[in-house]
Amino acid sequence: MTQNAAPDRPAATPRPGPGQPAPGGAPNPGQVRRLARQLEASFAAELLRAAWPPQKEGIGGRGTGGDAFDSFMDQALGEALVARGGLGLGTALERAIAARSGGRAAMAAHPPHRLRP
């Protein structure tokens, strides 16, 4: 059994998935903003993890289940922190992400801060 391809039909090109830029294009400002917020929330969660005092493990401590719960709680707290204004990293992260992806429109929306003499 052979497959016959239609000669006048172009080959199918893959479509970008949700939240992905078109091939060769820069992500839109909404995608950049969402990515910057996710990165800031992850960073805040890591700061929270580092701030907790060390705990015992095993029989006398909380064990693996407690560690997993703590991780989820830290991530939720980091996301809540960003939803309430964050750590102040959002704009800088957006500029950096836009610059690395070639998105000049997002750079224009958030120009770098200039220090006054």
Secondary structure, 3 states (H helix, E strand, C coil): CCCCCCCCCCCCCCCCCCCCCCCCCCCCHHHHHHHHHHHHHHHHHHHHHHHCCCCCCHHHCCHHHHHHHHHHHHHHHHHHHHHCCCCCCHHHHHHHHHHHHCCHHHHHHCCCCCCCC
